[in-house]
Each structure stands twice: as C-alpha cells, then as structure tokens.
Amino acid sequence: MKLNKNFLVHTTGDDTVVVPTSDAGFSGVVKGNETLGAILDLLSKDTTEENIIESMLKVYDAPREIIERDVKTALRRLKEIGAIDE
C-alpha cells in the first residue's frame, strides 16, 4: 500500500495535515498528530501494515497493542477517504 498521489501531506511541528487535490474524490482536510505524520511518511513508499507497525515500534516507546491499534485506525480512516492505494 502507498499514499495516493492525489493527496498532499504537510507537517508543521507536531501537526500533520492531509489535503486532497482536485482529482482525489474527497473534499476536506484531515488533521493529525506526529504519529499520523510518521505513518504517512512511511506510506510515501510502497509498504505493508506490518512494516509500518514494526517501524513505529522502533520509534515509539509504547506497547505493541497500542501501536497496532493506532496504525490500524489511521489506515482504516485513510482508506475510507481514498488516500491509500493498495
């Protein structure tokens, strides 16, 4: 899976914003935190959910269950708006 080319990501400090282009089929802005920014950064290249979880475990000092839940939630929401190509 990979971030759809019709979505742009902008990160400022701890805030991340996902903005669709006119070709995205979604209108609105998705606001997120540093964790979403890290997930989106990993989605800049073709990857898997498991690779994202493993990468997040290396960066964040949190239990695997929490990281898995957060990654799954973020990916589900991004898929719902068409921001991820599988």
C-alpha positions, -999 to 999 in steps of 0.1 A, spaced: 0 0 0 11 36 -6 -3 71 -2 -24 81 -32 -7 107 -54 -39 128 -52 -32 136 -15 -6 160 -2 9 159 32 21 189 52 37 187 86 45 216 109 59 208 143 37 181 158 7 187 134 1 169 102 -24 179 75 -36 158 46 -51 178 17 -67 163 -13 -61 176 -48 -90 183 -71 -87 148 -85 -89 130 -52 -127 124 -50 -126 137 -14 -131 172 -2 -119 182 32 -88 183 53 -75 156 76 -57 169 106 -35 146 127 -6 145 151 30 134 150 20 98 149 -1 103 117 28 122 102 51 92 108 26 68 93 22 90 62 59 93 59 62 55 58 34 55 32 54 76 8 69 43 -4 51 10 -10 48 -7 23 26 -31 44 7 -26 76 32 -49 94 62 -28 82 45 3 95 39 -13 129 74 -26 131 89 9 122 66 26 148 78 1 175 114 12 168 105 49 173 78 50 200 80 36 235 46 21 236 31 -14 239 27 -33 206 -11 -35 211 -14 3 213 7 9 182 -12 -18 163 -45 -2 173 -34 33 163 -19 22 130 -50 1 121 -72 31 129 -52 55 109 -50 32 79 -87 25 80 -96 62 80 -72 69 52 -86 41 32 -121 54 38 -113 87 21 -93 71 -7 -59 83 4 -43 49 2 -36 28 -29 -34 -9 -23 
